[in-house]
Amino acid sequence: MTVEIIGREAEAELDWLTLCDAIEAGHGLPRAEIADAFLYRGKDTLLNRAAWIDGLGQLVKCATVFPGNGALGKPSINGSVTLYADTTGELEAVVDFHLVTKFKTAGDSLVSARRLARPDSRAILIVGAGTVAKSMIEAYRAGFPEARFSIWNRSPAGANALARETGAEVATDLAAAVSAADIVCTCTMSTEPVVMGEWLRPGQHLDLIGAYRPDMREVDDEALRRAQLFVDSRATTIHHIGELKDPIARGVISESDIQADFYDIPQGLYRRRSADEITIAKNGGGAHLDLMTAAYILAAWRGR
């Protein structure tokens, strides 16, 4: 078997909406088996994520997180992605880590927004101004081509830089910007809520991306109480991420308040039920989504 080596040049072959279709199709296959393993050296982390989906294949994604790399002028997150054949387990492809991560993360939330945001959504607020924020603007533009974007960031310089690069506007009043938006996307590293439930209005959709540890939150309890709650995967969010784990432990919400995850898409359960409800989708990632994304990238590369 020829092993494909796929780098960032493959991005020219990719399409956000086709990726969304691939992610949804992946959730029509048998439920993924997933496993994560962590190793630590002080503040440095090695994360191994593995997934197996019968009918699609197997994937191992290794990520290194070295916070001190910024001082060296190097990326703080690096890694590798290996994809294995479904029927034989042979190595099929080595896919660029950053390419898979970009499309998996943004594609995940675009799947949610296409199903949960009102079709007439036009005003999109991005909270945060990092790499994920830029990817989300790309993804939302594919799903909502008439949208206009605003960016709020704790550091105005970061918001201004991303606004210049993407043609978005800069929001200076977060509360007013949240209230005016049809879609709010949070992609921060915050350990305390930055978006408050009292700012929300009927009909809005929120995509929550940033919080990935048990000590992280991006919205407050009131936002969770007011909204219909959805997750990409119950298995990788409810008992692992502070956005849900903390309020469930305190009785603010319960597991039964989670309306659906992506495995409920084939049954038609992952959807907005009224024009006025507020919807929140928590993006937890997961190696199974890396597998679906890497398999899509491999197919697009081979079909170029």
C-alpha positions in Angstrom: 0.0 0.0 0.0 1.3 3.5 -0.9 1.5 5.7 2.1 0.3 9.3 1.4 2.2 12.1 3.0 -0.2 15.0 3.1 1.0 18.5 4.0 -0.6 22.0 4.1 -0.8 22.1 0.3 -3.8 19.9 0.6 -5.8 22.7 2.0 -6.5 24.0 -1.6 -8.5 20.8 -2.2 -10.7 21.1 0.9 -14.2 22.5 1.2 -16.0 23.4 4.5 -19.4 22.3 3.5 -18.2 18.9 2.1 -16.3 18.4 5.3 -19.6 19.0 7.2 -21.2 16.3 5.1 -18.3 13.9 5.9 -18.6 14.5 9.6 -22.4 13.9 9.5 -21.9 10.8 7.4 -19.3 9.6 9.9 -21.9 9.7 12.7 -24.1 7.3 10.7 -21.4 4.6 11.0 -21.0 2.4 14.2 -20.1 4.5 17.2 -16.4 5.3 17.5 -14.1 3.7 20.1 -11.8 6.4 21.5 -9.0 6.6 24.0 -6.8 9.4 25.3 -3.5 9.2 27.2 -1.6 12.1 28.8 2.1 12.4 29.8 3.5 15.4 31.6 6.9 17.1 32.3 6.2 20.2 34.4 4.0 22.4 32.2 4.8 20.4 29.1 2.3 17.8 27.8 2.2 14.9 25.4 -1.3 13.9 24.4 -2.0 10.7 22.5 -5.6 10.4 21.0 -6.8 7.3 19.3 -10.0 6.5 17.5 -11.4 3.5 15.7 -14.6 3.6 13.5 -15.7 0.4 11.9 -16.1 1.1 8.2 -13.8 4.2 8.2 -10.5 3.3 9.8 -8.2 4.0 12.7 -6.3 7.1 13.7 -3.7 8.1 16.2 -3.1 11.8 16.8 -0.1 12.9 19.0 0.0 16.4 20.3 2.8 18.2 22.2 1.9 21.3 24.2 5.0 23.2 25.3 3.9 26.6 26.6 7.4 28.0 26.8 7.9 27.7 23.0 6.5 31.2 22.5 9.6 32.7 24.0 11.6 30.7 21.4 9.5 32.0 18.5 8.1 28.5 18.0 4.5 27.2 18.0 3.4 25.9 21.4 1.4 23.1 20.0 2.8 20.5 17.6 2.1 16.9 16.7 1.4 14.3 14.1 -1.6 12.4 12.6 -1.4 8.8 11.3 -4.3 7.2 9.5 -4.7 3.4 9.1 -6.8 1.4 6.6 -10.1 0.1 7.9 -9.9 -3.5 6.6 -6.2 -4.2 7.0 -4.8 -1.8 9.6 -2.0 -0.8 7.2 -0.7 2.8 7.4 -2.5 4.8 4.8 -1.5 8.4 5.4 0.5 10.8 7.5 -1.5 14.0 7.5 -0.3 17.4 8.6 -1.3 17.9 12.3 -2.2 21.6 12.0 -4.3 21.0 8.9 -6.4 18.2 10.6 -6.7 20.3 13.8 -7.9 23.4 11.9 -10.5 21.7 9.9 -11.7 19.4 12.7 -12.2 22.2 15.2 -13.9 24.7 12.9 -15.8 22.1 11.0 -17.2 20.7 14.2 -18.8 24.0 15.1 -19.9 24.7 11.6 -21.9 21.4 11.7 -23.6 22.8 14.8 -24.3 26.2 13.5 -25.8 24.9 10.2 -28.3 22.9 12.2 -29.0 25.1 15.2 -28.6 28.7 14.1 -31.5 30.4 12.4 -31.1 30.4 8.6 -31.5 34.1 8.5 -28.5 34.7 10.8 -26.3 37.5 9.5 -24.4 39.1 12.4 -21.7 36.8 13.8 -19.5 37.7 16.8 -16.2 36.0 17.4 -15.0 36.2 21.0 -11.2 35.7 20.9 -8.7 36.6 18.2 -6.4 33.6 17.9 -5.8 30.9 15.3 -9.2 29.2 16.0 -11.0 32.6 15.6 -9.5 33.0 12.2 -10.5 29.5 11.1 -14.1 30.1 12.4 -14.5 33.1 10.2 -13.4 31.1 7.2 -15.8 28.3 8.1 -18.8 30.5 8.9 -18.3 32.4 5.6 -18.9 29.1 3.8 -22.0 28.3 5.7 -23.4 31.8 6.0 -22.1 33.7 2.9 -24.1 36.8 3.7 -22.8 37.2 7.2 -20.9 40.1 8.6 -18.4 39.6 11.4 -17.3 41.5 14.5 -14.4 40.5 16.8 -14.0 41.1 20.5 -10.8 40.2 22.3 -9.3 41.1 25.7 -6.3 42.5 23.9 -7.6 45.2 21.5 -4.4 44.8 19.5 -5.3 41.2 18.8 -8.8 42.1 17.7 -7.5 44.9 15.4 -4.9 42.6 13.8 -7.5 39.9 13.0 -10.0 42.4 11.8 -7.5 43.9 9.3 -6.7 40.4 8.1 -10.3 39.2 7.7 -12.2 42.4 6.9 -14.3 42.1 10.1 -15.2 44.9 12.5 -13.8 45.3 16.0 -16.3 45.3 18.9 -15.4 47.3 22.0 -18.4 46.7 24.1 -18.8 42.9 24.7 -22.3 43.0 26.2 -23.7 45.1 23.4 -21.9 43.0 20.7 -23.3 39.8 22.2 -26.8 41.2 22.3 -26.6 42.3 18.7 -25.3 39.0 17.3 -27.3 36.2 15.7 -24.4 33.8 16.3 -21.8 34.1 19.1 -18.7 32.0 18.9 -16.3 31.8 21.8 -12.7 30.6 21.3 -10.8 31.8 24.3 -8.5 30.3 27.0 -10.7 31.6 29.8 -11.2 29.9 33.1 -14.0 32.2 34.0 -17.2 33.1 32.0 -16.8 35.9 29.5 -20.3 35.8 28.0 -23.2 36.3 30.4 -26.7 34.9 30.1 -28.4 38.2 30.8 -26.9 39.5 27.6 -28.7 36.9 25.4 -31.9 37.4 23.4 -34.3 34.9 21.9 -33.3 33.2 18.7 -29.5 33.4 19.2 -27.1 30.5 18.7 -23.8 30.1 20.6 -20.8 27.9 19.5 -18.5 27.3 22.5 -15.1 26.1 21.6 -12.4 27.3 24.0 -13.0 25.5 27.2 -11.4 22.1 27.0 -10.2 21.4 30.6 -12.3 20.9 33.8 -11.3 24.3 35.1 -12.4 26.3 32.1 -15.6 28.2 31.4 -16.7 30.6 28.7 -20.4 31.3 29.5 -22.0 31.6 32.9 -24.7 29.5 34.6 -27.5 31.8 33.5 -26.6 31.2 29.8 -26.8 27.5 30.3 -30.2 27.8 32.1 -31.7 29.9 29.3 -30.5 27.8 26.4 -31.3 24.4 24.7 -28.0 22.6 25.1 -26.2 20.4 22.5 -22.8 18.8 22.4 -20.7 17.2 19.6 -20.2 14.1 21.8 -21.6 13.3 25.2 -18.6 11.0 25.8 -16.0 13.8 25.4 -17.7 16.7 27.1 -20.1 16.0 29.9 -17.7 14.6 32.4 -14.5 16.2 31.1 -15.1 19.9 30.3 -15.7 22.6 32.9 -18.4 24.2 30.8 -20.7 21.3 31.6 -19.0 19.3 34.4 -19.0 22.1 36.9 -22.6 23.3 36.5 -23.8 19.7 36.5 -21.9 18.9 39.7 -23.6 22.0 41.4 -27.1 21.1 40.1 -27.4 24.1 37.9 -28.2 21.8 34.9 -28.4 18.0 34.6 -27.2 15.6 32.0 -30.7 15.2 30.8 -30.6 18.9 29.7 -28.3 17.9 26.9 -30.7 17.6 24.0 -28.6 15.7 21.5 -25.1 15.0 20.2 -23.9 14.3 16.7 -24.8 10.7 16.9 -28.4 11.9 17.1 -28.2 13.6 13.7 -29.4 10.6 11.7 -32.6 10.6 13.9 -33.2 14.3 13.3 -32.7 15.2 16.9 -29.8 17.7 16.5 -31.9 20.7 15.5 -33.5 24.0 16.5 -37.1 23.5 17.5 -38.4 27.0 17.4 -37.3 30.4 16.1 -37.2 32.0 19.5 -35.2 29.4 21.5 -31.5 30.1 22.4 -29.2 27.3 21.4 -25.8 26.5 22.7 -23.4 23.9 21.2 -20.3 22.8 23.1 -17.5 21.8 20.8 -15.4 19.1 22.7 -13.5 17.7 19.8 -12.4 14.1 20.2 -10.2 11.7 18.2 -13.2 10.3 16.3 -13.7 13.8 14.8 -10.0 13.9 13.9 -10.5 10.5 12.2 -13.5 11.7 10.2 -11.6 14.9 9.2 -8.4 13.1 8.3 -10.3 10.5 6.2 -12.0 13.4 4.3 -8.7 15.1 3.7 -7.2 11.8 2.4 -10.1 11.3 0.0 -9.9 14.9 -1.2 -6.2 14.6 -1.8 -6.5 11.4 -3.7 -9.3 12.8 -5.8 -7.5 16.0 -6.7 
